[in-house]
Amino acid sequence: MIRKFLAVALIALAPVAAFAQKFGSINSADIMQLMPERKAAEAELETLQSQYAEEFEYMKSEYTKKCEDYEKQKETLPDNIRQRREQEIMDSEDKINQYLQSCDRNISEKATQLQNELITKLMKAIQAVGEEQQYVCIFDNANGTVPFVSSTLTTDVTEAVKAKLGIK
């Protein structure tokens, strides 16, 4: 009787075991914090920022020197020289402002580039784990996305949904 029950149970569960689907989950934010490349990227950004800061300090000191020299001499300068020096000071201010804007833009672009490189590496690792271990999909708990979906273990139902919505 028990053997018969076990045999029936094994036969009934065999299809379920054969079609068991694996789902995984990760926390990409935690993984990103642990990636050694993240520290290297942060160091690269800090180096870039310090280089820009050094150049800014140089420009600022040159500007300050021009202003101080002008203030000392402005009463004794002929009008045309005084106007030219005032224009030089305004041009220096413009250059400094343009430089700061350029630095901000360059740092932002570099940060985005480095972040995208980290994300690409992480996504490739998730993809490889998903394929190697035959997961149907892997969910990311950090942001509620699904960075891996197996194209062989799932069925694309895009056309069925479009048909349901009346979209051709």
C-alpha positions in Angstrom: 0.0 0.0 0.0 2.8 2.5 1.0 4.8 1.5 -2.1 1.8 2.0 -4.3 1.3 5.5 -2.7 4.9 6.4 -3.2 4.9 5.3 -6.8 1.8 7.3 -7.5 3.3 10.3 -5.7 6.6 10.1 -7.6 4.8 9.8 -10.9 2.6 12.8 -10.1 5.5 14.9 -8.9 7.8 14.0 -11.7 6.4 16.5 -14.2 6.5 19.3 -11.6 10.1 18.5 -10.8 11.0 18.4 -14.5 9.4 21.8 -15.1 10.6 23.4 -11.9 11.5 27.0 -12.7 14.2 28.9 -10.9 13.8 32.5 -10.0 16.5 34.6 -8.4 16.9 38.0 -6.7 19.7 40.3 -6.0 20.3 43.7 -4.5 22.3 45.6 -7.1 22.9 48.6 -4.8 24.7 46.3 -2.3 26.7 44.7 -5.0 27.7 48.1 -6.6 29.0 49.2 -3.2 31.3 46.2 -3.0 32.7 46.3 -6.5 36.4 47.2 -6.5 36.0 49.3 -9.7 33.7 51.6 -7.7 36.6 52.7 -5.5 38.8 53.2 -8.5 36.1 55.3 -10.2 35.7 57.4 -7.1 39.5 57.9 -6.9 39.5 58.9 -10.6 36.8 61.5 -10.0 38.6 62.9 -7.0 41.8 63.2 -9.0 40.0 65.0 -11.8 38.3 67.4 -9.3 41.6 68.2 -7.6 43.2 69.0 -10.9 40.3 71.3 -11.7 40.6 72.9 -8.3 44.3 73.6 -8.7 43.7 75.3 -12.0 40.8 77.3 -10.5 43.1 78.5 -7.6 45.7 79.6 -10.2 43.1 81.5 -12.2 41.7 83.0 -9.1 45.1 84.2 -7.9 45.8 85.7 -11.3 42.4 87.5 -11.2 43.0 88.8 -7.7 46.4 90.1 -8.7 44.9 91.9 -11.7 42.3 93.5 -9.5 44.8 94.6 -6.8 47.1 96.1 -9.4 44.3 97.9 -11.1 43.0 99.3 -7.8 46.5 100.6 -6.9 46.9 102.3 -10.3 43.5 103.2 -11.5 43.6 106.9 -10.4 46.9 107.5 -12.3 46.1 105.6 -15.5 45.0 107.3 -18.7 41.4 106.6 -19.6 42.2 104.2 -22.5 44.5 102.1 -20.3 42.1 102.1 -17.4 39.2 100.9 -19.7 41.5 98.2 -21.2 42.4 96.9 -17.8 38.7 97.0 -16.7 37.9 95.0 -19.8 40.7 92.5 -19.0 39.3 92.0 -15.5 35.8 91.4 -16.9 37.2 89.0 -19.4 39.0 87.2 -16.6 35.8 86.9 -14.7 34.1 85.5 -17.8 36.9 82.9 -18.3 36.7 81.8 -14.7 32.9 81.4 -15.0 33.2 79.5 -18.2 36.0 77.3 -16.7 33.8 76.4 -13.7 30.9 75.5 -15.9 33.2 73.4 -18.1 34.6 71.7 -15.0 31.1 70.9 -13.7 30.0 69.5 -17.1 33.2 67.4 -17.5 33.0 66.0 -14.0 29.3 65.1 -14.5 30.0 63.4 -17.8 32.9 61.5 -16.3 30.8 60.4 -13.3 28.1 59.2 -15.7 30.6 57.3 -17.9 32.2 55.6 -14.9 28.7 54.7 -13.4 27.6 53.3 -16.8 30.8 51.1 -16.9 30.0 49.7 -13.5 26.4 49.1 -14.4 27.4 47.3 -17.7 29.8 45.1 -15.8 27.2 44.2 -13.2 24.5 43.5 -15.9 26.9 41.2 -17.7 27.6 39.3 -14.5 23.9 39.0 -13.8 23.3 37.8 -17.3 26.0 35.2 -17.0 24.7 33.9 -13.7 21.2 33.7 -15.1 22.3 31.7 -18.2 24.8 29.5 -16.4 22.4 28.5 -13.6 19.3 28.5 -15.9 17.2 31.0 -14.0 14.0 32.1 -15.6 14.6 35.6 -14.4 16.5 37.5 -11.7 14.8 40.3 -9.8 16.6 43.3 -8.5 15.3 44.2 -5.0 17.2 47.5 -5.0 15.1 49.1 -7.8 12.3 46.7 -8.6 13.6 45.8 -12.1 14.3 42.5 -13.7 17.8 42.7 -15.2 17.7 39.1 -16.5 15.0 37.2 -18.2 15.8 34.0 -20.0 14.8 34.1 -23.6 14.8 30.2 -23.8 12.8 29.6 -20.6 10.1 32.2 -21.1 7.6 33.0 -23.9 7.4 36.4 -25.4 3.7 37.4 -25.2 4.2 40.9 -26.7 2.1 40.1 -29.8 -0.7 38.6 -27.6 -0.9 41.7 -25.4 -0.8 44.0 -28.5 -3.7 41.9 -30.0 -5.6 42.2 -26.7 -5.2 46.0 -26.9 -6.1 46.1 -30.6 -2.6 47.2 -31.6 -1.3 45.9 -34.9 
